[in-house]
Amino acid sequence: MITPQQIKDLIEAGLPGAQARVSGDGHHFEAIVVSQAFQGKSRIQQHQLVYGTLGDRMREQIHALSIKTELP
């Protein structure tokens, strides 16, 4: 089972300079991600960047992820 800390680490590794806060129960998670990489991107593009850091885990280990993205 994937943990909130593992998700946080994956997001921050995939978006250098990003800061993430992740909470959840092992299946359903909520992430708040702050990154300069979101500059000039639509909300959908921002969320796609975050999903991209998680890869296949979104299909295999994470059943639901609520994302809030912000600029620093």
SULRASUL-V548845 format. One record per pair of residues at least 24 apart in sequence whose ideal C-beta (glycine too) atoms are under 10 Angstrom apart, sorted by sequence separation. I is the first residue (numbers start at 1). GAP is how many residues later the second one is. If there is no record, write none. Layout:
i=I gap=GAP
i=I gap=GAP
This chain:
i=1 gap=24
i=2 gap=24
i=7 gap=24
i=11 gap=24
i=43 gap=24
i=45 gap=24
i=46 gap=24
i=1 gap=25
i=2 gap=25
i=4 gap=25
i=8 gap=25
i=29 gap=25
i=43 gap=25
i=46 gap=25
i=1 gap=26
i=3 gap=26
i=4 gap=26
i=43 gap=26
i=2 gap=27
i=4 gap=27
i=41 gap=28
i=20 gap=30
i=41 gap=30
i=15 gap=31
i=18 gap=31
i=38 gap=31
i=40 gap=31
i=18 gap=32
i=37 gap=32
i=38 gap=32
i=39 gap=32
i=20 gap=33
i=29 gap=33
i=38 gap=33
i=39 gap=33
i=15 gap=34
i=27 gap=34
i=28 gap=34
i=29 gap=34
i=30 gap=34
i=31 gap=34
i=32 gap=34
i=33 gap=34
i=34 gap=34
i=35 gap=34
i=37 gap=34
i=38 gap=34
i=14 gap=35
i=15 gap=35
i=18 gap=35
i=26 gap=35
i=27 gap=35
i=28 gap=35
i=29 gap=35
i=30 gap=35
i=31 gap=35
i=32 gap=35
i=33 gap=35
i=34 gap=35
i=35 gap=35
i=36 gap=35
i=14 gap=36
i=26 gap=36
i=27 gap=36
i=28 gap=36
i=29 gap=36
i=30 gap=36
i=31 gap=36
i=32 gap=36
i=33 gap=36
i=34 gap=36
i=35 gap=36
i=36 gap=36
i=14 gap=37
i=15 gap=37
i=26 gap=37
i=27 gap=37
i=28 gap=37
i=29 gap=37
i=30 gap=37
i=31 gap=37
i=32 gap=37
i=33 gap=37
i=34 gap=37
i=35 gap=37
i=11 gap=38
i=14 gap=38
i=15 gap=38
i=24 gap=38
i=28 gap=38
i=29 gap=38
i=30 gap=38
i=31 gap=38
i=32 gap=38
i=34 gap=38
i=11 gap=39
i=14 gap=39
i=24 gap=39
i=25 gap=39
i=10 gap=40
i=11 gap=40
i=13 gap=40
i=14 gap=40
i=24 gap=40
i=11 gap=41
i=12 gap=41
i=14 gap=41
i=24 gap=41
i=11 gap=42
i=24 gap=42
i=7 gap=43
i=10 gap=43
i=11 gap=43
i=22 gap=43
i=23 gap=43
i=9 gap=44
i=10 gap=44
i=10 gap=45
i=22 gap=45
i=7 gap=46
i=7 gap=47
i=10 gap=47
i=20 gap=47
i=21 gap=47
i=6 gap=48
i=20 gap=49
i=7 gap=50
i=6 gap=51
i=18 gap=51
i=19 gap=51
i=2 gap=52
i=19 gap=53
i=7 gap=54
i=18 gap=54
i=2 gap=55
i=6 gap=55
i=7 gap=55
i=17 gap=55
i=11 gap=56
i=2 gap=58
i=7 gap=58
i=2 gap=59
i=1 gap=60
i=2 gap=60
